[in-house]
Amino acid sequence: MGDGIFQISYTLRDIDKAVVQFWKLLHEYRVFAFSGELGAGKTTFIHHLCDYLQVEDVVSSPTFALINEYHFGEDGKDSIIYHLDWYRLKDTAEAINAGMEDCLLNAERGSARCFVEWPEKARELLSGPYLWISIGSKSETEREMTVTLVK
């Protein structure tokens, strides 16, 4: 699929340390595709990441809204994160109709970042380079994350 560039194990107790390491290494990328089973911790990781970035908005799962927009300060200016949840999508056409493609284009142009949950549902919308972030359960309390660069 691509080049593995980051791997980490963490628990909820030390998730904030994992978030800091993740962002320091990967902040230059614009599209982050979070993959994992239901309950693996995709939304939890994104929530902690947004806390670290001091997002001004309420961070929640966009399962029903499909897209949440967040704002944070970066290099003295307002930056946008689109938090996309593709879990309920039937196909790529539904993703396009919901405005997902526009969010991704804004990220590619450098004017936003996209955090995509359930990217498998409309993978053909993703174009490189982007990060594929697999989160899996090592135990009830421990998660393992592998980040792959897709070109």
C-alpha positions, -999 to 999 in steps of 0.1 A, spaced: 0 0 0 28 25 9 57 32 32 53 25 69 65 56 87 52 54 123 41 28 147 32 32 184 13 14 212 -6 34 237 -33 32 264 -59 58 273 -37 69 302 -8 78 278 -27 87 246 -17 123 249 20 114 246 11 93 215 -8 123 201 22 146 206 46 121 189 21 116 161 16 153 154 53 163 157 62 137 131 32 139 107 18 175 110 29 184 74 4 159 59 -31 171 49 -52 140 47 -54 114 76 -74 82 69 -82 65 102 -91 28 98 -100 3 125 -128 -18 138 -158 -3 156 -146 7 191 -109 7 181 -105 43 192 -105 63 160 -127 91 173 -110 91 207 -76 96 191 -89 124 169 -106 140 200 -73 140 219 -54 153 188 -79 182 185 -74 189 222 -37 190 216 -42 214 187 -64 236 209 -94 233 186 -119 260 196 -150 239 186 -167 210 203 -151 178 190 -176 149 185 -181 120 161 -197 132 128 -215 99 124 -248 116 116 -236 150 103 -210 132 82 -187 163 83 -177 184 113 -156 215 108 -131 226 135 -108 256 138 -74 259 154 -45 284 154 -15 274 134 14 297 126 -6 327 137 -36 320 114 -68 301 115 -66 265 102 -95 242 94 -99 205 101 -127 186 84 -136 156 105 -153 132 81 -171 100 91 -178 76 62 -193 48 82 -229 54 70 -220 60 34 -234 35 8 -209 44 -19 -186 70 -34 -214 89 -51 -231 95 -18 -197 108 -4 -195 132 -33 -231 144 -29 -224 150 8 -195 173 0 -166 150 10 -147 156 -23 -147 194 -17 -132 189 18 -105 166 4 -97 191 -24 -94 219 1 -69 197 20 -49 190 -12 -47 227 -19 -33 233 15 -62 252 30 -74 225 54 -67 191 68 -90 161 67 -94 135 94 -114 107 77 -129 78 98 -139 46 79 -120 56 47 -126 21 33 -162 32 24 -150 55 -4 -113 49 -7 -113 60 -44 -119 96 -33 -85 96 -16 -55 106 -37 -19 106 -26 -1 115 -7 -21 108 24 -17 88 56 -34 55 63 -37 52 100 -46 17 112 -57 14 149 -62 -20 164 -67 -34 199 -38 -52 215 -59 -57 246 -89 -42 263 -69 -11 273 -40 -10 248 -41 1 212 -16 -2 184 -13 24 156 5 19 123 8 48 100 15 43 63 22 69 37 2 63 5 16 81 -25 
